[in-house]
């Protein structure tokens, strides 16, 4: 699993995003670009609720979005 530059936008540590992906159940999604991806909502090892989105390109899974749930503008996910 690799991290895209955009994954660091919300300053979630890489180990926290990785932990969230490894411990949460993925939900299949289609990204805004029409690519298949996975959406995760889970808690990291610090107890912070995270939203993480991954996509697979050329056989490699990329984390391109990792954000604390509390930073969402809408509260639909909670």
Protein Blocks (a to p, Z undefined) as FASTA:
>chain_A
ZZdfklmmnopafklmmmmmmmpccdddddfkopacdddddddfkopacddddddeehia
cdfbdcdfklpmbfklZZ
